[in-house]
Amino acid sequence: MSCKKCNSPKSVILRMKDYYCDNCFMINTNHKFRACLGKNKVLSPNENVLICLSGGVGSSVLVDLIHYSISLDNTKKLRIVPFFLHIFDDTTIAESVLEQCKHLNFNIHMVHISDYMNSTHRTLAVNCIPRAEQDVEKTFQNMLNSMPPTAVNDFIIKIKRHLYIKYAEHLQCNTIFTAETTNTLAINLLSNLAIGRGSQVQNDIGFSDIRDSKVKILRPMKDITKEELDYYVSIRQLQPTSTNNSANDNSLQSVISSFVHGLQENFQSTISTVCKTADKIGNCNEDKSEQKCIICESNLNTDITKMSALEATNVSRTVSYGTTNFSQTTEISTIFDCDNRTAVFPFVHKYLCYGCSRNHSEMIKPSLPQHLQNIIGNS
């Protein structure tokens, strides 16, 4: 078989039916990247953009695509001013990311993930790996250790998003690029639905996350699959650090990941179908209030109906524990105390969305950062 574009000998097989030579495959992948940005028309010329790197395959391809795109000398040149950021918790991965950026003559800022516990901006280390404050790092790890694996995976995503936005503002960037691919977004979509973040799909899975009023997060690699990433890495001879996107394998996210990849092996349209479905999902509950979750910045659903699943769960839990005399005439509000930290959904609809409230309730000992505890009066 020969390349479907130029009839040269094929070297890449996608979806078990599409054949490309190396050159045509690289042109097609770069076109997907630029087309995703071009058709959405969200960038201004010479705009400051924060590129967030994890050290995995996706971020290695992203930094290479950006290097190629800004190096072009024609109308297809990507006209941005890139700033690079790596949120690390493993110095081995951080060293790999640092070497990769040095090889491409990019400066990179680095910060430890435990900086989430600090409410103020810290001076970002440039082209070096900073030491984490031991006390802060210990407090951060204690917070994660107090949660089950599924909640930890979900919470880490929110932590990184918070740090991306925090330092984008610090570096005067109004736009952030992240390296989620089609596969990652398909898994995230199903995980979101399973853990009760269905109303947040538009921002968590779509091309752009516009929850923050000043900084938007874009996913320019959302049309590129893991299969294409692997070929890209092989052709360009990149050396990404192998990372597991799920920090905990014994979690709902890891089960969904195995399920999706298992289906994809036998049904090549599985992931594309899931992502196309996600593109059609909007926020059916357009809450125009300015009340947002203090952790993930999602709109709070303050328009609560008496027959919501959330309230039904709380009522069932209250009755099963025998903590109140429940009858048909009992008012829902008397047993649905969202300000109670021991409630099944603490602070829901007032400070936290359902997903973040659920994570908070699953902590063995609630230990959010002090600046968040001050907001909810949990000091």
N, C-alpha and C positions, 0 to 999 in steps of 0.2 A: 504493500500500500504506500501511496505517496501523500505528501502534504496537500491538504484541501485548498490551500491558497496559491501555492507556487509550483506544485507538482514535484518538488524536490523530495529526496528520500525522507520518510517520516522518522521522527525520533521521540515524539510526544504523542501519547494516546489519552484523550480526555473522554470521560463518560463512556468508555469502551467502544466508541464509534467515530470520534472526531480525531483526525490525524493532522499533526503539524510538524514542521521542521523547527529547529531551535529558534531561528531568526523570526519566523512568523509567530511563533508562540510568544516570544518576548514583545513583539510589536502589539499583539492582541492584548496581553496583560497590561502593558503600559497604557494602551487606549482605554481599557476598562477603568483604570485608576483616574485618568484625566477626565473621561466622560462622566464619571460619577460626580465629580466636582463641577464640571461644566454645565451639565443639564440642570443642576440645582441652583446655580448662579448665586452663591452665598458669599463669595470672596471678593474683596476689593483689591485692586492692584497694589502690590507692595505692602500688603497687610501683615502685621506680626502674627505668627501662628505658632502655638506651642505644640510640639510633636512629642507625644507620650510613648515611651519605649518600655517594654517589659523584659526584653532579652530573649523572648521566644521567637518562633519561626515567623509569626505575623509581623512583629515589630521589626525584625531584621529585614524583611521584604519591604516594609513601609519606608524605612530610612533609605534603602537602596533606590526605591521608586522616586522618592523625593530628590535624592542626589542627582538622578538621571534627569528628572523633569526640570529642575532649576538650572541644569547645565546646558539645556538645549539653546540653540541660537536662532530660533525661528518663532513663529506666532504661537506654537504649541508650548512654549516655555511656561512653566508654573511660576507666576510672579508673586512670590511670598517672601517674607523674611522669617526663616525658621529658627525657633528656639527649641532645644531638646531637653527633656526632663525624664529622669528615671527614679521611680519610687521603689526603693529596694528593702528587702529584709534578709537577703543572702548576698554576702560580699563576693562570692564566686560569680554569681550572675552579674553583679554590678561591675566587676572587673572585665567581663566579656563585653558588656554594653559599652564601657569606656574605651576599650580597644577598638571596637567596631567604629565608633564615632571618630576616634583619632585617625583611623585609617582613611576616613572620608573627609578629614579636615573640618569636622564639625565640633563645636564646643558643646558640652552637655552639663546640665545642672543635675545634682543628685541630692536626695533627701531620704532619710530613713522613714519607713511607714509609721513608726511610733510617733512621728511629729503630729499625727492626728490628735494626740492628747493635748497639744499646745494650742492656745487660742490666738497667739500672735504669730506674725511672720518671722521666720528665722532667715539668717543670711544663707543663701544657697551656695553650696560648694560647687565650683566650676572645675571640671576635668580632674576631680579627685573624689575619693570616697570618704565622706565624713564619718566620724564616730558617733554612734547614738548615745544619748544620755542613759546611763544604766538604770537609774531610778524610773525614768519615763518609759524605757523599753520594758522593764519588769511590770510596770502597771498596765501597759498595753497588752502584754502577753497574758497577764492575769485576767484581763477583760475577755480576751478571745477564749482562754481556757475555761471560762465560766459558761460557755455556750456550746450547744451541740454542733456537729460538723456542718449540717445543712445551713444553720443560722450563721455560722462563721463564714462560709463561702459567700453567702448573700451580703453579709455585713462588710466584708473586705472590698467588695465591688463598690459599695457606698463610700467607704473610707477613701479609696483611691480617687473616686470622682470628686470628693470634697477637696482632696489635696491638689488635684489637677486644677480645679477652679481657683483655689486659694493662691496658687503660685502663678497661674495665668494672669490674674489681676496684678500680682507683684511684679511680673515681667512685662506688664502693659500689653498683654495679648487678649484680644476679644474672641479668638477662635482657637479651638483645641482639635487636633487630629488624634484619633485612637486607631488601633490596628485590628479591630474585630472583623472577622471574615464571615462569609455566608454560613459556614459550619458553626462557628461560635454563636452567631445570632440566632440560628435555629434552636440550638440547645438552650440559650438564654430565654427564648420565647416560651418554650415548654416549661422550663423551670419557673419562670415568672408566674405562669398560670397555676402551677402546682402549689406555689407557696403563698398565693394570694396577692400577687402584684399585677393582676390582669389589667387594671385601670391605668397602669404605668407603661404598658407595652409600647405606646407611641414614642415615648422618649427613651426607653431602655433598649429598644430593638430597631427603631427607624434610623434613617440617615442622619438626623440631627436630634440632639437633646437640647431643648430650649427652656428648661425649667429655671435656669438662672437668668436673671434680667440683664446681666452685663456680658456674660461669657456663654458662647454656644459650643457644644461638643459635636464634631462631625465624624462620620465613619466612612472615609473614602474608599475602603477596601471591602465594603459590604457585598459587592458583586463578585468577589474573588473567592474561590473555594480552597479548601485545604489541599486538594489534589493539585491544583495549580500552584499553590505555594511550594509544595514539595519539588515539583519540576523546576520552578524558578530558582530555588535554593541550590539545586543540583547544577543547573546551567551556569549560574553566576558564581558557584563555588563559595557560597556564604557559609558562615560557621555560627549559627545561632546556638545559644545555650538551651539545652533541652529543659523545658519547664512544663510542669503540670498545672494547667489553668485552674483545676480544682485543688485547693490547698488540702482538702480532706477527701480521700477516696471513699470513705464510708459515709456517703451523703446522698441526698436525693439528686443533686446535680450530676454526680458521677454515674448514677444509675440511668438517668435520662441521656447522658452522653453516650453510654454504651448502647442504649436502645436505638438512638438515632443513627450512630455509625453502623450498627448491625443492619438496620434497614437499608442504609445507603449502599452497602455492598451489593445487595441483591436488587434494589430498586433505585436506579441512579437519579431519579427525579425527586426523591424523598426530601432532601434538604432544600432544593429550589422551590418545591411546592410549599413547604412550611414557611419559607421567607417571603414568598409572594403573597401568602395569606396574611402574614404579619403586616405587609405594606398596605393592606386594605383595612386594617384595624385602626380605627381612630379612637379618640377619647369620647365615648358615648355619653359620659357624665361630665359635661363641660362646666365645672364649678368655676365661676368667674370671681369668686372671693379671693382675697389676697392671703388667706391663711394657708401656710405651707408646712409640711413636715420639717422639723428642725434637723433631721438627719439626711433625708434624701431630696428635700425640696419639692416633693410632689404635692399637688393640691390636696387639701383635706376635704373629704366628703362630709360636709356639715349637715347636709340634708338627709337625715337618717329616717328611714321608714321603720315602722314598728315590726315588720316581718322580715327584716334583713337577716342574712345568714350569720352575720357577726353577732347580732343580739341573740339569735337562737342558740348559738354556741355558748354564749355567756350565761344565758338562762339555764341551759342544760347542766352546765358545770356547777352553777350555784345550787340548783336543786339536788344534784347528785351528792354534793358535799353536805347537804342538810343545814346550810348556814342561814336559811331564811324560811319562813313559812309561806310557801308559794301556793297561790290559788288562782282561779280564773279571773278574779277581780283585782289581783295585785298589779300595780302599775309597773311597767317596764323600767321606768326611770329610778325606782326605788332599789333595784338590784343591779342596775347597769351603771356602776360608778367608774367612769373613765379616768378619774384622777387618782384612783387607788392603785398603788404600785403592786399590790397582791392580786389585783383583778386579772382575769385571763387575758384581757387586752388593756394594759395600763396606759393611761394618757391618750388613748385613741380619740381621734377627731378634735382634740384640743391642741396637742403638741406633736403627735406622731400619727403617721398613716397606719393602716392595718398591718402591713408587712414589717415595718420598723417596731411597732408596738409588740408584735408577736416575737420578734427577736429579743426585745427588751425583757419580755415576760419569761423567756427561756434561759436567761442568765441565772446562774446559781445565786450570785449576789450582784444585783445591778451596779455596774461600775462604769457608767458612761463618763466621758471627759468632764472635767469640772465646769467648763463653760456651758455645757448642755444641762448638767445637773442644776446649775443656777437658774436656767430658763424654766425648767419644770418644777423648781422648788424641791429638788431631791438631794439637797446637800446634807 
